[in-house]
Amino acid sequence: MFIGIRRDTVMAMGPGFDRRDALRLMAGGAVVAVAGACASRTETARSTTRYSGPEHARSGTTSVPTVDPPGTSPPTTAPPTAPAEVGSPTPSTEELSARFGGMVPTEWGPVVAGVATRLETSSELLALTFDACGGPHGSGVDHALLELLIREQIPATLFLNARWIDANPQVTESLMSNPLFEVANHGAHHRPLSVTGRSAYGIAGCASVSEVVDEVASNHERLTTLLGHPPMFFRSGTAFYDEVAAQIVSALGETPVSFAVNGDAGATLSVSEIGRTLSNPPPGAVVLMHMNQPTRSTAAGLAAALPSLRARGSRFVTLSGAGVSMAHL
């Protein structure tokens, strides 16, 4: 199935909107978001100086244990839900619980119905996306990676968890003004998106419709306040979903996204392994990597892979800047 990206949903910052004021208002346990709609090549060229240098960063670890075995529950009968139109009222938790509470999911993983994994294109477009997981999953800042993206003028979509943003307000504010980057929602607590409590990589998932709504909507509201427009995309912690939870994300107005290429395996791969992973991505691949593990090899691995990617004709786009639809494989 295909999930359309509405380019007209990327709205400009309202006049008088002061990001520093927003940061001050939301200090003390608040969330600060990185913003940026896709800009023209000329606008992007003017953005290269807006990034502050390294600050104290806290790094975490990412383990990769076995995920839960597949469930055996009966199928749901409801069709996938398209993202809500901008300007339409956001449904309440009660409304969503009434709508989805009786549904039993049958799918679980990074590739399920309703979750986008690639761009609908036959050209050599690549959407590089970077997760900042936060909390025990790492609130560090990979400055080398961010500086690489800016130096090489590579647009990217940054999926930011609320706790990572809380831990890095100065970096977040600096990235906010750079049109190379667009911000996306990585949830409040980095939980796999389940309505039945499924876990992935040892991380407990949401266990009800209301918990799914909280994981998505709380960070959505904070990002909307700071960006001046709602984020368009959501990726769950671990990129695992069931198909009912994916429909809830769409009902809340965001497109649920997973990946087609797992570029750094939770920031655990070596430089050479990242190079092999990125050596032959399919056209339109959404590539998942991490920006919260500065002691790992993501930056060096991507730097090493760039020459061959460019030699094969790869062009980098943000998810909203692709100008094409996103597809579920």
C-alpha positions in Angstrom: 0.0 0.0 0.0 1.1 3.6 -0.6 1.0 6.3 2.0 1.1 9.8 0.4 3.2 12.6 1.8 1.4 16.0 1.7 4.0 18.6 0.9 1.5 21.3 1.8 1.6 20.2 5.4 5.0 21.7 5.9 4.0 25.1 7.1 6.3 28.1 7.7 7.2 29.4 11.1 4.6 32.0 12.2 5.6 35.6 12.5 7.1 36.5 15.8 7.7 32.9 16.8 10.8 33.0 19.0 12.6 29.7 19.4 14.7 30.9 22.3 11.5 32.0 24.1 10.0 28.6 23.4 13.1 27.0 24.9 12.9 29.1 28.0 9.2 28.5 28.4 9.8 24.7 28.2 12.9 24.6 30.4 12.9 22.3 33.4 11.8 19.0 32.0 10.6 20.4 28.7 11.3 19.2 25.2 13.1 21.2 22.5 12.8 20.2 18.9 15.0 20.4 15.9 13.2 21.9 13.0 13.8 22.3 9.3 11.7 21.9 6.2 13.5 20.9 3.0 15.1 24.0 1.4 16.3 24.8 -2.0 20.0 24.2 -2.8 20.7 27.9 -2.5 19.0 28.1 0.9 20.8 25.0 2.1 24.2 26.5 1.1 23.5 29.4 3.4 22.8 27.2 6.4 26.2 25.6 6.9 27.4 27.8 9.7 24.5 27.2 12.1 25.8 24.5 14.3 27.5 24.9 17.6 30.5 22.9 18.6 30.6 19.9 20.8 29.1 20.1 24.3 29.3 17.5 27.1 27.5 14.4 25.8 26.4 11.4 27.6 26.5 8.1 25.7 24.5 5.0 26.3 24.5 1.5 25.1 22.3 -0.4 22.6 21.9 -4.1 23.1 20.4 -6.4 20.5 18.7 -9.4 22.2 16.1 -11.6 20.6 12.7 -10.2 20.0 9.4 -11.8 21.1 8.2 -14.7 19.0 5.3 -13.9 16.6 1.8 -14.0 18.1 -1.0 -16.2 17.1 -4.0 -13.8 17.6 -6.9 -13.7 15.1 -6.7 -11.0 12.3 -8.1 -7.5 12.6 -10.7 -6.5 10.0 -10.2 -2.8 9.9 -8.4 -1.3 6.9 -5.2 0.7 7.3 -5.6 4.4 8.3 -4.3 7.2 6.2 -2.7 10.1 8.1 -5.2 12.7 9.3 -5.5 15.8 7.2 -3.7 18.9 8.6 -6.2 21.2 10.4 -8.6 18.3 11.2 -9.3 17.9 15.0 -7.0 15.5 16.8 -9.0 12.6 18.1 -9.0 12.2 21.9 -7.7 9.1 23.7 -11.2 8.1 24.4 -12.2 8.3 20.8 -9.2 6.3 19.7 -9.8 3.7 22.4 -13.3 3.3 21.2 -12.2 3.0 17.6 -9.2 0.7 18.0 -9.6 -0.9 21.5 -11.4 -4.0 20.2 -8.9 -4.7 17.4 -6.4 -7.6 17.8 -3.1 -7.2 15.8 -1.6 -10.1 13.9 1.6 -8.4 12.7 4.7 -7.4 14.6 8.0 -6.0 13.5 9.6 -3.2 11.4 7.6 -4.1 8.3 3.9 -4.2 8.9 0.8 -2.9 7.1 0.6 0.9 7.1 4.3 1.6 8.0 6.4 3.3 5.3 9.9 1.8 4.6 10.9 3.4 1.2 10.1 6.2 -1.2 8.0 5.3 -4.2 10.6 6.0 -6.8 12.8 4.1 -9.3 15.6 6.7 -9.1 18.6 6.6 -6.8 17.1 8.7 -4.0 18.1 7.9 -0.5 16.4 9.2 2.7 19.0 9.2 5.4 17.3 9.2 8.8 18.9 9.3 12.2 17.4 8.3 15.5 18.3 10.1 18.8 16.9 7.6 21.3 17.5 9.3 24.7 17.4 8.0 28.2 19.1 4.6 28.9 19.4 4.1 25.1 21.8 7.1 24.8 21.5 10.8 25.1 24.9 11.6 23.6 25.4 13.8 20.6 27.4 12.5 17.6 29.0 15.8 16.7 31.2 14.2 14.1 28.2 12.9 12.3 26.3 16.2 12.4 29.4 18.1 11.2 29.8 15.5 8.3 26.2 16.1 7.2 26.6 19.8 7.2 30.1 19.8 5.5 28.9 17.5 2.8 25.5 19.2 2.5 23.5 16.1 3.1 19.9 16.6 4.0 18.5 14.2 6.6 15.5 13.5 8.7 16.2 13.4 12.5 13.9 11.4 14.7 14.2 12.9 18.1 13.1 11.3 21.4 11.8 13.7 24.1 14.5 12.7 26.6 17.3 13.2 24.1 16.0 16.7 23.3 15.7 17.5 27.1 19.3 16.5 27.5 20.7 18.6 24.6 18.8 21.9 24.4 21.7 23.9 23.0 22.5 21.5 20.2 18.8 21.2 19.5 18.4 24.9 19.2 21.3 25.2 16.8 20.1 22.4 14.6 16.6 24.0 14.6 17.6 26.7 12.2 19.4 24.5 9.7 17.2 23.7 6.6 19.3 20.7 5.8 17.4 18.9 8.6 13.8 18.1 9.3 12.7 16.9 12.7 10.4 13.9 13.2 8.9 12.3 16.3 10.7 9.4 18.0 8.3 9.2 20.9 8.3 10.2 24.5 9.9 7.1 26.1 11.4 5.1 23.1 8.9 2.3 23.3 8.0 -0.3 20.7 4.5 0.5 19.4 2.2 -2.3 20.4 -1.3 -2.3 21.8 -0.7 -5.6 23.6 2.6 -5.1 25.4 4.9 -6.8 22.9 8.6 -6.1 23.4 11.5 -5.8 21.0 15.3 -5.9 21.7 14.5 -6.3 25.4 12.5 -3.0 25.5 8.9 -3.3 26.8 6.3 -2.0 24.4 3.1 -0.1 24.9 0.3 -2.2 26.3 -2.9 -0.4 25.3 -4.3 2.1 22.9 -4.0 4.9 25.5 -0.3 4.1 26.0 0.3 4.2 22.3 -1.4 7.6 22.2 0.7 8.9 25.0 3.9 7.7 23.4 3.1 9.5 20.1 1.0 12.5 21.1 3.0 14.0 24.0 6.1 14.5 21.9 4.0 15.5 18.9 2.4 18.4 20.9 5.8 19.6 22.2 7.4 19.5 18.7 4.3 21.3 17.3 4.7 24.1 19.8 8.4 24.6 19.0 8.3 24.1 15.3 5.2 26.1 14.6 3.8 23.2 12.7 3.2 19.5 13.5 5.8 16.9 12.7 4.9 14.8 9.7 6.6 11.5 10.6 6.9 9.1 13.6 9.3 6.2 14.2 8.7 4.1 17.3 11.5 3.0 19.6 13.2 0.0 17.9 11.1 0.7 14.8 8.8 -2.2 15.8 5.0 -1.8 15.4 1.9 -3.8 15.2 -0.6 -2.8 12.5 -3.2 -1.5 15.0 -0.6 0.9 16.6 0.4 2.0 13.1 -3.1 3.0 12.4 -3.3 5.0 15.6 -0.2 7.0 14.5 -1.9 7.8 11.2 -5.1 8.8 13.1 -3.0 11.2 15.1 -1.8 12.9 11.9 1.7 11.4 11.4 3.1 8.9 9.0 4.6 5.8 10.8 8.0 5.1 9.3 10.4 2.2 9.7 13.3 1.5 7.3 14.5 -0.4 4.3 18.2 -0.4 5.2 19.4 -0.8 8.8 22.5 1.2 8.3 24.3 0.8 11.7 22.3 -1.8 13.6 21.7 0.4 16.6 25.1 2.0 16.3 26.8 -1.4 16.8 28.5 -2.0 13.4 32.1 -1.3 12.6 33.2 1.1 9.8 33.6 -1.7 7.3 30.3 -3.3 8.3 28.5 0.0 7.7 30.2 0.4 4.4 28.9 -3.1 3.3 25.4 -2.3 4.6 25.3 0.9 2.5 27.0 -0.5 -0.5 23.9 -1.3 -2.6 20.7 0.3 -1.2 17.6 -0.2 -3.2 16.1 2.9 -5.0 14.1 5.1 -2.6 15.4 3.3 0.6 14.8 4.8 4.0 18.1 4.3 5.8 18.1 4.1 9.6 21.2 5.1 11.5 21.8 6.8 14.9 23.0 10.2 16.0 23.1 9.6 19.8 26.2 7.4 20.1 29.3 9.5 19.6 31.7 6.8 20.6 30.5 4.4 17.9 31.3 4.2 14.2 28.3 5.7 12.5 30.0 8.9 11.4 33.1 7.2 10.2 31.2 4.5 8.4 28.9 6.9 6.6 31.9 9.1 5.6 33.6 6.0 4.2 30.5 5.0 2.2 29.8 8.4 0.7 32.2 8.2 -2.3 30.7 4.9 -3.5 27.2 6.1 -2.9 27.8 9.2 -4.9 29.6 7.3 -7.7 26.5 5.1 -8.2 24.3 8.2 -8.5 22.7 8.3 -5.0 20.9 11.6 -4.2 20.0 12.4 -0.6 16.6 13.8 0.4 14.6 14.4 3.6 11.4 12.4 3.9 9.2 15.5 3.2 11.6 16.8 0.6 11.4 13.7 -1.6 8.4 15.0 -3.5 7.2 11.4 -4.0 5.0 9.0 -2.0 6.3 6.7 0.6 5.6 3.0 0.2 5.1 0.0 2.4 7.2 -3.0 1.2 
